[in-house]
């Protein structure tokens, strides 16, 4: 069964729709196969506009990067947020841009959130050790751009369930909330709050299409440190300088700045 939070929709221009009185809709479901697939089906029926979202209790076929299975037990947050196909979401900058918005929204509750390029969020606890707390998966189908978002609210996979080459351990917000102002009792309540913060931050900053880069860089994990970037073909090591204008990762390699658009990022184990 779904629950719809109705917004006050305007029938005028897109500029009018970006009014501060606009409230994105949230469709809620129980258990589904995939939150992203559910959102695609709603969009095909004209029921999911930009900034509307789908949230589900659990997934039987959730997926992450490279279509890896995303274990999705009840209690955590699983959502699909439709993004407008406008800058900076109309290109390779989409992942760090939406990551920055989500990180900023979570940080309001006191979490020390960082953006692990290209699509993970980590939280630093009292030991300053970063642990993965959320992931973002972008998919575009038929002109509909969706950000699949998973947040570990009350459960995180233990180390033995993580893939062998995982760069970081995982944690959940429940394990850390004693040091924050976290006041959300359920994933549903948390998502409703995050959607409002994300949308308000986007429309409240007229320069977001130009300013997303500096906002994302300010949250970038391991910026200024020696890292390595791995893909199926090679391992590249360098000093993490920041983000390029297109959202790629900029590494200083022996004095030469290079930009990369894919790969798994981690600290250089030889130069921590």
MARKOLPA-567946 format. One line per 3 residues: number of its first residue (from 1); for each residue x, y, z of N, C-alpha, C, O, CB. Coordinates in steps of 0.2 Angstrom, whole numbers, plus 5000, padded with zeros to 4 digits. Glycine has a CB too. Layout:
<nodes>
NUM) X Y Z X Y Z X Y Z X Y Z X Y Z; ...
</nodes>
This chain:
<nodes>
1) 5004 4994 5000 5000 5000 5000 5004 5006 5000 5009 5006 5004 4995 5000 5006; 5003 5011 4996 5007 5017 4996 5003 5023 4999 4997 5023 5000 5008 5019 4988; 5007 5028 5001 5005 5034 5004 5008 5040 5000 5014 5040 4999 5007 5034 5012
4) 5004 5044 4998 5006 5050 4994 5005 5056 4998 5000 5058 5001 5002 5051 4988; 5011 5060 4999 5011 5067 5002 5010 5072 4996 5014 5073 4992 5017 5068 5006; 5004 5074 4996 5002 5079 4990 5005 5086 4991 5006 5088 4996 4995 5080 4989
7) 5008 5088 4985 5011 5095 4985 5006 5100 4982 5001 5098 4979 5017 5095 4981; 5007 5106 4983 5003 5111 4980 5006 5113 4973 5011 5117 4973 5003 5118 4984; 5004 5109 4968 5007 5110 4961 5004 5116 4958 4998 5118 4958 5005 5104 4957
10) 5009 5119 4954 5007 5125 4950 5006 5122 4942 5010 5118 4941 5012 5131 4950; 5002 5125 4939 5001 5122 4932 5005 5127 4927 5004 5126 4921 4994 5122 4930; 5009 5132 4929 5012 5136 4925 5019 5134 4923 5020 5128 4922 5013 5143 4929
13) 5024 5139 4923 5030 5137 4920 5035 5134 4925 5033 5133 4931 5034 5144 4918; 5040 5131 4922 5045 5128 4927 5048 5133 4932 5049 5131 4938 5051 5125 4923; 5048 5139 4931 5051 5144 4935 5045 5145 4941 5047 5145 4947 5052 5151 4932
16) 5039 5144 4939 5034 5145 4944 5034 5138 4949 5033 5139 4955 5027 5145 4941; 5036 5133 4946 5036 5126 4949 5042 5126 4954 5042 5123 4959 5037 5120 4945; 5047 5131 4953 5052 5131 4958 5051 5136 4964 5056 5139 4967 5059 5133 4954
19) 5045 5137 4965 5042 5142 4970 5044 5138 4977 5044 5132 4977 5035 5143 4969; 5045 5143 4982 5046 5140 4988 5040 5137 4992 5041 5133 4997 5049 5145 4993; 5034 5138 4989 5028 5135 4991 5027 5128 4989 5023 5124 4991 5022 5139 4990
22) 5031 5126 4984 5031 5119 4981 5034 5114 4986 5039 5115 4989 5035 5119 4974; 5030 5109 4986 5032 5103 4991 5032 5097 4987 5027 5094 4984 5027 5102 4997; 5038 5094 4986 5039 5087 4982 5034 5082 4986 5033 5082 4992 5046 5085 4982
25) 5032 5078 4981 5028 5072 4984 5032 5066 4985 5038 5065 4982 5023 5070 4978; 5030 5062 4990 5033 5056 4992 5028 5050 4991 5023 5050 4995 5036 5056 4999; 5030 5046 4987 5026 5039 4987 5029 5034 4991 5035 5033 4991 5026 5037 4979
28) 5025 5031 4995 5028 5026 5000 5025 5019 4999 5019 5018 4998 5027 5028 5007; 5029 5014 4999 5027 5007 4998 5030 5003 5003 5035 5005 5007 5029 5005 4991; 5028 4997 5004 5030 4992 5008 5036 4989 5005 5041 4992 5003 5025 4987 5010
31) 5036 4982 5004 5041 4978 5001 5040 4978 4993 5035 4977 4991 5042 4971 5004; 5046 4980 4990 5045 4980 4982 5052 4976 4980 5056 4975 4984 5045 4987 4979; 5052 4975 4973 5058 4972 4971 5063 4977 4971 5069 4976 4974 5057 4970 4963
34) 5062 4983 4967 5067 4988 4967 5064 4995 4968 5059 4996 4964 5071 4988 4961; 5066 4999 4972 5064 5006 4973 5064 5010 4966 5060 5014 4964 5067 5010 4978; 5070 5009 4963 5071 5013 4956 5066 5010 4951 5064 5015 4947 5079 5011 4954
37) 5065 5004 4951 5060 5001 4946 5053 5004 4947 5050 5006 4942 5060 4994 4945; 5052 5004 4953 5045 5007 4955 5044 5014 4953 5039 5016 4951 5044 5006 4963; 5050 5018 4954 5050 5025 4952 5049 5026 4945 5046 5030 4942 5056 5029 4955
40) 5053 5022 4941 5052 5022 4934 5045 5021 4931 5042 5024 4927 5057 5017 4930; 5042 5016 4935 5035 5014 4933 5030 5020 4934 5025 5022 4930 5032 5008 4936; 5031 5024 4940 5027 5029 4942 5028 5035 4937 5024 5039 4935 5028 5032 4949
43) 5035 5036 4935 5036 5042 4930 5033 5040 4923 5031 5045 4920 5044 5042 4930; 5033 5034 4921 5030 5032 4915 5022 5034 4915 5020 5035 4909 5031 5025 4913; 5019 5034 4920 5012 5036 4921 5011 5043 4922 5005 5045 4923 5009 5032 4926
46) 5016 5047 4922 5016 5054 4924 5015 5056 4931 5012 5061 4932 5010 5057 4919; 5016 5051 4935 5015 5052 4942 5021 5054 4947 5021 5055 4953 5012 5046 4945; 5027 5055 4943 5033 5057 4947 5036 5063 4943 5040 5062 4938 5037 5051 4947
49) 5036 5068 4946 5039 5074 4943 5046 5075 4946 5047 5072 4951 5034 5081 4944; 5050 5080 4943 5056 5081 4946 5055 5084 4953 5051 5088 4955 5060 5087 4942; 5060 5081 4958 5060 5082 4965 5055 5077 4969 5055 5077 4975 5059 5089 4967
52) 5050 5074 4965 5046 5069 4969 5050 5063 4970 5056 5062 4967 5040 5067 4964; 5048 5059 4974 5052 5053 4976 5048 5047 4978 5042 5048 4979 5057 5054 4982; 5051 5041 4978 5048 5035 4980 5052 5032 4986 5058 5033 4986 5048 5029 4975
55) 5049 5030 4992 5052 5027 4997 5049 5021 4999 5043 5020 4999 5052 5032 5004; 5053 5016 5000 5050 5009 5002 5053 5006 5008 5058 5009 5011 5052 5004 4996; 5049 5002 5011 5051 4999 5017 5057 4994 5016 5062 4994 5020 5045 4995 5021
58) 5057 4990 5011 5062 4985 5010 5062 4983 5002 5057 4984 4999 5062 4979 5014; 5068 4980 5000 5068 4978 4993 5071 4971 4993 5075 4969 4997 5073 4983 4989; 5068 4967 4988 5070 4960 4987 5075 4960 4981 5079 4955 4981 5064 4956 4985
61) 5076 4965 4977 5081 4965 4972 5084 4972 4971 5085 4975 4966 5077 4964 4965; 5086 4975 4977 5089 4981 4977 5096 4981 4974 5099 4975 4974 5090 4984 4984; 5099 4986 4971 5105 4986 4967 5109 4992 4969 5107 4997 4970 5104 4985 4960
64) 5116 4991 4969 5121 4996 4969 5125 4997 4963 5123 4995 4958 5125 4995 4975; 5131 5000 4964 5135 5001 4958 5137 4994 4955 5137 4989 4958 5142 5004 4960; 5138 4994 4948 5139 4988 4944 5134 4983 4945 5135 4977 4944 5146 4986 4946
67) 5128 4985 4947 5122 4981 4948 5124 4975 4953 5121 4970 4953 5121 4977 4942; 5128 4977 4958 5129 4973 4964 5123 4973 4968 5119 4978 4968 5135 4975 4968; 5121 4967 4971 5115 4967 4976 5116 4971 4982 5121 4972 4985 5114 4959 4978
70) 5111 4975 4983 5110 4979 4989 5106 4976 4994 5100 4977 4993 5108 4987 4987; 5109 4973 4999 5104 4970 5004 5100 4976 5008 5102 4981 5010 5109 4967 5010; 5093 4974 5008 5089 4980 5010 5084 4977 5015 5078 4977 5014 5085 4982 5004
73) 5086 4976 5021 5081 4975 5027 5077 4980 5029 5079 4986 5028 5085 4972 5032; 5071 4979 5032 5067 4984 5034 5071 4988 5040 5075 4985 5044 5061 4981 5037; 5069 4995 5040 5072 4999 5045 5077 5004 5042 5078 5009 5045 5076 4995 5050
76) 5080 5002 5037 5085 5007 5034 5081 5011 5029 5075 5010 5028 5091 5003 5030; 5084 5016 5025 5081 5020 5021 5082 5019 5014 5088 5018 5012 5083 5028 5022; 5077 5018 5010 5078 5016 5003 5073 5021 4999 5067 5020 5000 5076 5008 5001
79) 5076 5025 4995 5072 5030 4991 5075 5031 4984 5081 5029 4983 5072 5036 4995; 5071 5033 4980 5073 5035 4973 5070 5042 4972 5064 5043 4972 5070 5030 4967; 5074 5047 4971 5073 5054 4970 5074 5056 4963 5079 5055 4960 5077 5059 4974
82) 5068 5059 4959 5069 5061 4953 5072 5068 4952 5070 5072 4956 5062 5061 4949; 5077 5068 4948 5081 5075 4947 5079 5078 4941 5077 5074 4936 5088 5073 4948; 5079 5084 4941 5078 5088 4934 5084 5087 4930 5090 5087 4932 5077 5095 4935
85) 5083 5086 4923 5089 5085 4918 5091 5092 4916 5091 5094 4910 5086 5081 4912; 5093 5096 4921 5096 5103 4920 5103 5103 4924 5104 5098 4928 5092 5108 4922; 5107 5107 4922 5114 5108 4926 5113 5109 4933 5109 5112 4935 5118 5114 4923
88) 5117 5105 4937 5123 5101 4935 5121 5094 4935 5125 5089 4934 5128 5102 4941; 5114 5092 4934 5112 5085 4934 5112 5082 4927 5110 5076 4926 5105 5084 4938; 5113 5086 4922 5113 5084 4915 5119 5081 4913 5120 5080 4907 5110 5089 4911
91) 5124 5079 4917 5130 5077 4915 5134 5073 4920 5131 5071 4925 5135 5082 4912; 5140 5072 4920 5144 5068 4924 5145 5071 4931 5147 5068 4936 5151 5067 4921; 5143 5078 4932 5143 5081 4938 5137 5079 4943 5137 5081 4949 5143 5088 4937
94) 5133 5075 4940 5127 5074 4944 5128 5070 4950 5125 5072 4956 5122 5070 4940; 5132 5065 4950 5134 5061 4956 5137 5065 4962 5134 5065 4967 5139 5055 4955; 5142 5069 4961 5145 5073 4967 5140 5079 4969 5140 5081 4974 5151 5076 4965
97) 5136 5081 4964 5131 5087 4965 5126 5084 4970 5124 5088 4975 5129 5090 4959; 5123 5079 4968 5117 5076 4973 5120 5074 4979 5117 5074 4984 5113 5071 4969; 5126 5071 4979 5130 5069 4985 5131 5074 4990 5130 5074 4996 5136 5065 4983
100) 5133 5080 4987 5134 5086 4991 5127 5088 4995 5127 5090 5000 5137 5092 4987; 5122 5088 4991 5115 5090 4993 5113 5086 4999 5111 5088 5004 5110 5090 4988; 5114 5079 4998 5112 5074 5003 5116 5075 5009 5114 5074 5015 5112 5067 5000
103) 5123 5076 5008 5127 5076 5014 5126 5082 5018 5126 5082 5024 5135 5077 5011; 5124 5088 5015 5123 5094 5018 5116 5093 5022 5116 5096 5028 5122 5100 5013; 5111 5089 5019 5105 5088 5023 5106 5084 5029 5103 5085 5034 5100 5085 5018
106) 5110 5079 5028 5111 5075 5034 5116 5079 5040 5115 5077 5046 5115 5069 5032; 5120 5083 5037 5124 5086 5042 5121 5091 5047 5123 5093 5052 5130 5090 5038; 5114 5093 5045 5110 5097 5049 5109 5094 5056 5108 5098 5061 5104 5099 5046
109) 5109 5087 5056 5107 5084 5062 5114 5082 5066 5114 5079 5071 5104 5077 5061; 5119 5085 5064 5126 5085 5068 5130 5079 5065 5136 5078 5068 5124 5083 5075; 5128 5075 5060 5133 5070 5058 5139 5074 5054 5138 5079 5051 5129 5066 5053
112) 5145 5071 5055 5151 5073 5052 5151 5069 5045 5155 5064 5045 5157 5072 5057; 5148 5072 5040 5147 5068 5034 5153 5070 5029 5154 5076 5029 5140 5069 5031; 5155 5066 5025 5160 5067 5020 5157 5063 5014 5154 5058 5014 5167 5065 5022
115) 5159 5066 5008 5158 5063 5002 5164 5059 4999 5169 5062 4998 5156 5069 4997; 5163 5053 4998 5168 5048 4996 5166 5048 4988 5161 5044 4986 5168 5041 4999; 5170 5051 4984 5169 5051 4977 5169 5044 4974 5173 5040 4976 5174 5055 4973
118) 5164 5042 4970 5160 5047 4967 5153 5047 4970 5149 5052 4969 5159 5046 4959; 5151 5042 4974 5144 5041 4975 5142 5038 4982 5137 5035 4983 5140 5037 4970; 5147 5039 4987 5146 5036 4994 5146 5042 4999 5150 5047 4997 5151 5031 4995
121) 5143 5041 5004 5143 5046 5010 5146 5042 5016 5144 5036 5017 5136 5049 5011; 5151 5045 5019 5154 5042 5025 5152 5047 5031 5151 5053 5030 5161 5040 5024; 5153 5044 5037 5152 5047 5043 5158 5046 5047 5160 5040 5048 5145 5046 5047
124) 5160 5051 5051 5166 5050 5055 5164 5051 5062 5161 5056 5064 5171 5056 5054; 5165 5045 5066 5163 5045 5073 5168 5048 5077 5173 5052 5075 5162 5038 5075; 5168 5047 5084 5173 5050 5089 5180 5048 5087 5185 5051 5090 5171 5048 5096
127) 5181 5042 5084 5188 5040 5083 5190 5043 5076 5196 5041 5074 5188 5032 5082; 5186 5047 5073 5188 5050 5066 5189 5045 5061 5192 5047 5055 5195 5054 5067; 5187 5039 5062 5188 5034 5056 5182 5035 5052 5176 5034 5054 5189 5027 5059
130) 5183 5036 5045 5177 5036 5041 5174 5029 5040 5177 5024 5038 5179 5039 5034; 5167 5029 5040 5164 5023 5038 5158 5024 5034 5154 5029 5035 5161 5019 5045; 5157 5020 5029 5151 5021 5024 5144 5021 5028 5143 5016 5032 5152 5016 5019
133) 5140 5026 5026 5134 5026 5029 5128 5026 5024 5122 5025 5025 5133 5032 5034; 5130 5028 5018 5125 5029 5012 5128 5028 5006 5134 5029 5005 5121 5036 5013; 5124 5026 5001 5126 5026 4994 5121 5029 4989 5115 5029 4991 5127 5018 4992
136) 5123 5031 4983 5119 5034 4978 5120 5031 4972 5126 5030 4970 5120 5042 4978; 5115 5029 4968 5115 5026 4962 5111 5030 4957 5105 5031 4958 5113 5019 4962; 5114 5033 4952 5111 5037 4947 5109 5032 4941 5113 5029 4938 5115 5043 4944
139) 5103 5033 4939 5100 5029 4933 5096 5034 4929 5092 5038 4931 5097 5023 4935; 5097 5034 4922 5093 5038 4917 5089 5033 4913 5092 5029 4909 5097 5043 4914; 5083 5034 4912 5079 5029 4908 5073 5034 4904 5069 5037 4908 5076 5023 4911
142) 5074 5034 4898 5068 5038 4894 5068 5045 4896 5062 5047 4896 5062 5034 4895; 5073 5048 4898 5073 5055 4899 5071 5056 4907 5070 5062 4909 5068 5059 4895; 5071 5051 4911 5070 5052 4918 5076 5050 4922 5079 5045 4921 5064 5047 4920
145) 5079 5055 4925 5085 5054 4929 5083 5053 4937 5079 5057 4940 5089 5060 4929; 5085 5047 4939 5083 5045 4946 5090 5044 4950 5095 5042 4948 5079 5039 4946; 5090 5046 4956 5095 5045 4961 5092 5040 4966 5088 5042 4970 5097 5052 4965
148) 5095 5034 4966 5093 5029 4971 5097 5030 4977 5104 5031 4976 5094 5022 4968; 5094 5031 4982 5098 5032 4989 5096 5027 4994 5091 5025 4995 5096 5039 4991; 5102 5025 4997 5101 5020 5002 5105 5023 5008 5111 5024 5008 5104 5013 5000
151) 5102 5023 5014 5105 5026 5020 5104 5020 5026 5099 5018 5027 5102 5032 5022; 5110 5019 5029 5110 5014 5034 5107 5018 5041 5111 5021 5044 5117 5011 5036; 5101 5017 5042 5098 5020 5048 5099 5016 5054 5102 5018 5059 5091 5021 5047
154) 5097 5010 5054 5098 5006 5060 5101 4999 5059 5102 4995 5064 5091 5004 5063; 5104 4998 5053 5108 4992 5052 5113 4993 5047 5112 4997 5042 5103 4986 5050; 5119 4990 5048 5124 4990 5043 5127 4983 5042 5128 4980 5047 5130 4996 5045
157) 5129 4982 5036 5132 4975 5035 5139 4974 5039 5143 4979 5038 5133 4974 5027; 5140 4969 5042 5146 4968 5046 5152 4967 5040 5150 4965 5035 5146 4962 5050; 5158 4967 5043 5164 4967 5038 5164 4960 5034 5166 4960 5028 5170 4967 5042
160) 5161 4955 5037 5162 4948 5033 5157 4948 5028 5157 4944 5023 5160 4943 5038; 5152 4953 5028 5147 4953 5022 5149 4958 5017 5145 4958 5012 5140 4954 5025; 5154 4962 5018 5156 4967 5013 5160 4963 5008 5163 4958 5009 5160 4973 5017
163) 5160 4966 5002 5165 4963 4997 5172 4963 4999 5174 4968 5003 5163 4966 4990; 5176 4959 4997 5183 4958 4999 5187 4964 4998 5191 4966 5002 5186 4952 4995; 5186 4968 4993 5190 4974 4991 5187 4981 4993 5188 4986 4991 5191 4974 4984
166) 5182 4980 4998 5178 4986 5000 5184 4991 5004 5188 4989 5008 5173 4985 5005; 5183 4997 5002 5188 5002 5004 5187 5004 5012 5192 5006 5015 5188 5009 5000; 5181 5004 5014 5179 5006 5021 5174 5001 5024 5170 4997 5021 5176 5013 5020
169) 5174 5001 5031 5169 4998 5034 5162 5002 5034 5162 5007 5032 5171 4997 5042; 5157 4998 5036 5150 5002 5036 5148 5003 5043 5150 5000 5048 5145 4998 5032; 5144 5008 5044 5140 5009 5050 5133 5011 5049 5131 5012 5043 5144 5014 5054
172) 5130 5012 5054 5123 5015 5053 5122 5021 5058 5126 5022 5063 5117 5010 5055; 5117 5025 5057 5116 5031 5061 5114 5030 5068 5116 5033 5073 5110 5035 5057; 5110 5024 5069 5108 5022 5076 5114 5021 5080 5114 5023 5086 5104 5016 5075
175) 5120 5019 5078 5126 5017 5082 5129 5024 5084 5133 5024 5089 5131 5013 5078; 5128 5029 5081 5131 5036 5082 5127 5041 5085 5130 5047 5086 5135 5038 5076; 5121 5040 5085 5116 5046 5086 5117 5049 5093 5115 5055 5094 5109 5044 5086
178) 5120 5046 5098 5121 5049 5105 5125 5055 5104 5124 5060 5109 5125 5044 5109; 5129 5056 5099 5134 5062 5099 5130 5067 5094 5134 5072 5092 5140 5061 5096; 5124 5067 5092 5121 5071 5087 5114 5073 5090 5112 5072 5096 5120 5068 5080
181) 5111 5078 5086 5104 5080 5088 5099 5076 5084 5093 5078 5083 5103 5087 5086; 5100 5070 5082 5096 5065 5078 5089 5064 5082 5089 5062 5087 5099 5059 5077; 5084 5067 5079 5077 5066 5082 5072 5062 5077 5066 5063 5078 5075 5073 5084
184) 5075 5058 5073 5070 5055 5068 5070 5048 5070 5074 5044 5070 5073 5055 5061; 5064 5046 5072 5062 5039 5075 5062 5034 5070 5063 5028 5071 5056 5039 5079; 5060 5036 5063 5060 5031 5058 5063 5033 5052 5065 5039 5051 5052 5029 5057
187) 5064 5028 5047 5067 5030 5041 5062 5035 5037 5064 5039 5033 5069 5024 5037; 5056 5033 5038 5051 5037 5034 5051 5045 5036 5051 5049 5032 5044 5035 5035; 5052 5046 5043 5052 5053 5045 5059 5056 5043 5059 5062 5041 5052 5053 5053
190) 5064 5052 5043 5070 5055 5041 5070 5057 5034 5072 5062 5032 5076 5050 5042; 5067 5053 5029 5067 5054 5022 5063 5061 5021 5064 5065 5017 5064 5049 5018; 5057 5061 5024 5053 5067 5023 5057 5073 5025 5056 5078 5022 5047 5066 5028
193) 5061 5073 5030 5065 5079 5032 5070 5080 5027 5071 5086 5025 5068 5078 5039; 5074 5075 5025 5079 5076 5020 5077 5079 5013 5080 5083 5010 5083 5069 5019; 5071 5076 5011 5068 5079 5005 5067 5086 5005 5069 5090 5001 5062 5075 5003
196) 5064 5089 5011 5063 5096 5012 5069 5100 5012 5070 5105 5009 5059 5097 5018; 5074 5097 5015 5081 5101 5016 5084 5101 5009 5087 5106 5007 5085 5097 5021; 5084 5095 5005 5088 5095 4999 5084 5100 4994 5088 5104 4991 5087 5088 4996
199) 5078 5100 4994 5074 5104 4989 5075 5111 4991 5076 5116 4987 5067 5102 4989; 5075 5113 4997 5076 5120 5000 5083 5122 4998 5084 5128 4996 5074 5120 5007; 5088 5118 4999 5095 5120 4998 5096 5121 4990 5099 5126 4988 5100 5115 5000
202) 5092 5117 4986 5093 5118 4979 5090 5125 4976 5093 5128 4973 5090 5112 4975; 5083 5126 4978 5080 5132 4976 5082 5138 4979 5081 5144 4977 5073 5131 4976; 5085 5137 4985 5087 5143 4989 5094 5146 4987 5096 5151 4990 5087 5141 4997
205) 5097 5142 4983 5104 5144 4981 5104 5145 4973 5104 5140 4969 5109 5139 4983; 5103 5151 4971 5102 5153 4964 5108 5151 4960 5108 5150 4954 5100 5160 4962; 5114 5150 4963 5120 5149 4960 5122 5141 4961 5128 5140 4959 5126 5153 4963
208) 5117 5137 4963 5119 5130 4963 5122 5127 4957 5127 5123 4958 5113 5126 4966; 5119 5128 4951 5122 5125 4945 5130 5127 4944 5134 5123 4941 5119 5127 4939; 5132 5133 4947 5139 5135 4946 5142 5133 4953 5149 5132 4953 5139 5142 4945
211) 5139 5133 4958 5142 5133 4965 5143 5126 4968 5145 5124 4973 5139 5137 4970; 5140 5121 4964 5140 5114 4967 5147 5111 4968 5148 5108 4973 5136 5109 4962; 5151 5113 4964 5158 5111 4964 5162 5112 4971 5165 5108 4974 5162 5113 4958
214) 5161 5119 4973 5165 5121 4979 5161 5118 4985 5165 5116 4990 5165 5128 4979; 5155 5117 4984 5151 5113 4990 5153 5106 4991 5154 5104 4996 5143 5114 4989; 5154 5103 4985 5156 5096 4985 5163 5095 4987 5164 5090 4991 5155 5092 4978
217) 5167 5099 4985 5174 5099 4987 5175 5100 4994 5180 5097 4997 5178 5104 4983; 5171 5104 4997 5172 5106 5004 5170 5099 5009 5172 5099 5014 5167 5111 5006; 5167 5095 5006 5165 5089 5009 5169 5082 5007 5168 5077 5009 5157 5087 5008
220) 5173 5083 5002 5177 5078 4999 5182 5074 5004 5186 5077 5007 5181 5080 4993; 5180 5068 5005 5184 5063 5009 5191 5063 5006 5192 5062 5000 5181 5056 5010; 5197 5063 5010 5204 5062 5008 5206 5068 5003 5212 5067 5000 5204 5056 5005
223) 5203 5073 5003 5206 5079 4999 5212 5081 5002 5213 5082 5008 5201 5085 4999; 5217 5082 4998 5224 5084 5001 5228 5078 5003 5234 5079 5006 5223 5089 5006; 5226 5072 5002 5229 5066 5004 5231 5062 4998 5229 5062 4993 5225 5062 5009
226) 5236 5057 5000 5238 5052 4994 5233 5047 4994 5232 5043 4999 5245 5050 4996; 5231 5045 4988 5225 5040 4987 5227 5036 4981 5232 5037 4977 5219 5044 4986; 5223 5031 4980 5224 5027 4974 5217 5026 4971 5212 5025 4975 5228 5020 4976
229) 5217 5025 4965 5211 5024 4961 5211 5018 4957 5216 5017 4953 5209 5030 4957; 5207 5013 4959 5207 5007 4955 5201 5006 4951 5195 5008 4952 5207 5001 4961; 5203 5003 4945 5197 5000 4941 5199 4993 4938 5204 4991 4941 5196 5005 4935
232) 5196 4991 4933 5197 4984 4931 5204 4983 4927 5207 4978 4927 5192 4982 4926; 5207 4989 4925 5213 4989 4921 5219 4991 4925 5224 4989 4923 5212 4993 4915; 5218 4996 4929 5225 4998 4932 5223 5001 4939 5218 5002 4941 5228 5003 4928
235) 5229 5003 4942 5229 5007 4949 5233 5013 4948 5238 5013 4946 5232 5002 4955; 5229 5019 4949 5233 5025 4949 5234 5028 4955 5229 5028 4959 5229 5030 4944; 5239 5031 4957 5241 5034 4963 5243 5041 4963 5246 5043 4958 5246 5030 4967
238) 5240 5045 4967 5242 5052 4967 5239 5056 4973 5236 5053 4977 5239 5055 4960; 5240 5063 4973 5237 5067 4978 5231 5070 4976 5230 5073 4970 5242 5073 4979; 5226 5069 4980 5219 5071 4978 5218 5079 4979 5218 5082 4984 5214 5068 4983
241) 5218 5082 4973 5217 5089 4972 5210 5092 4973 5209 5097 4976 5220 5091 4966; 5205 5088 4971 5198 5090 4971 5194 5088 4965 5196 5082 4963 5198 5098 4971; 5189 5091 4963 5185 5089 4958 5186 5094 4952 5187 5100 4952 5178 5089 4960
244) 5185 5091 4946 5185 5095 4940 5178 5098 4939 5173 5096 4942 5186 5090 4934; 5177 5102 4934 5171 5105 4932 5166 5101 4930 5160 5102 4930 5172 5111 4927; 5168 5095 4927 5163 5090 4925 5162 5084 4930 5158 5079 4929 5165 5087 4919
247) 5164 5085 4936 5163 5081 4942 5168 5075 4942 5167 5071 4947 5156 5078 4941; 5173 5075 4938 5178 5070 4939 5183 5071 4945 5183 5077 4947 5182 5069 4932; 5187 5066 4946 5191 5067 4952 5198 5069 4949 5201 5066 4945 5192 5060 4956
250) 5201 5074 4952 5207 5077 4950 5213 5075 4954 5213 5076 4960 5207 5085 4950; 5218 5071 4952 5223 5069 4955 5230 5072 4953 5231 5073 4946 5224 5061 4955; 5234 5074 4957 5240 5077 4955 5245 5071 4955 5247 5068 4960 5243 5082 4960
253) 5248 5069 4949 5252 5063 4948 5259 5066 4946 5260 5067 4940 5249 5058 4943; 5263 5066 4951 5270 5068 4949 5270 5075 4946 5274 5077 4941 5274 5063 4944; 5266 5080 4949 5266 5086 4947 5261 5088 4941 5260 5093 4939 5272 5089 4945
256) 5258 5083 4938 5253 5083 4933 5246 5082 4935 5245 5077 4938 5255 5079 4927; 5241 5086 4934 5235 5086 4936 5231 5082 4931 5230 5084 4925 5231 5093 4937; 5228 5076 4933 5223 5072 4928 5216 5071 4931 5216 5071 4937 5227 5065 4927
259) 5211 5071 4927 5205 5070 4929 5202 5063 4927 5203 5061 4922 5200 5075 4926; 5199 5060 4932 5196 5053 4931 5189 5053 4932 5186 5056 4937 5200 5048 4936; 5185 5048 4929 5178 5048 4929 5175 5041 4932 5169 5041 4932 5175 5050 4923
262) 5180 5037 4933 5177 5030 4936 5183 5027 4940 5189 5029 4939 5175 5026 4930; 5181 5023 4944 5186 5019 4948 5184 5019 4956 5179 5023 4958 5193 5022 4948; 5187 5015 4959 5186 5014 4967 5191 5018 4970 5197 5016 4969 5185 5007 4969
265) 5189 5022 4975 5194 5027 4978 5196 5024 4985 5191 5022 4989 5192 5034 4978; 5202 5024 4987 5204 5023 4994 5211 5026 4995 5214 5029 4991 5205 5015 4995; 5212 5027 5002 5219 5029 5004 5224 5025 5001 5224 5019 5000 5220 5030 5011
268) 5230 5028 4999 5236 5025 4997 5239 5021 5003 5241 5024 5007 5241 5029 4993; 5238 5014 5003 5241 5011 5009 5248 5011 5010 5250 5010 5016 5239 5003 5008; 5252 5013 5005 5259 5014 5007 5261 5021 5009 5266 5022 5012 5263 5013 5000
271) 5256 5026 5009 5257 5033 5011 5252 5036 5015 5250 5042 5014 5259 5037 5005; 5249 5032 5020 5244 5035 5024 5247 5040 5029 5243 5042 5033 5240 5029 5028
</nodes>
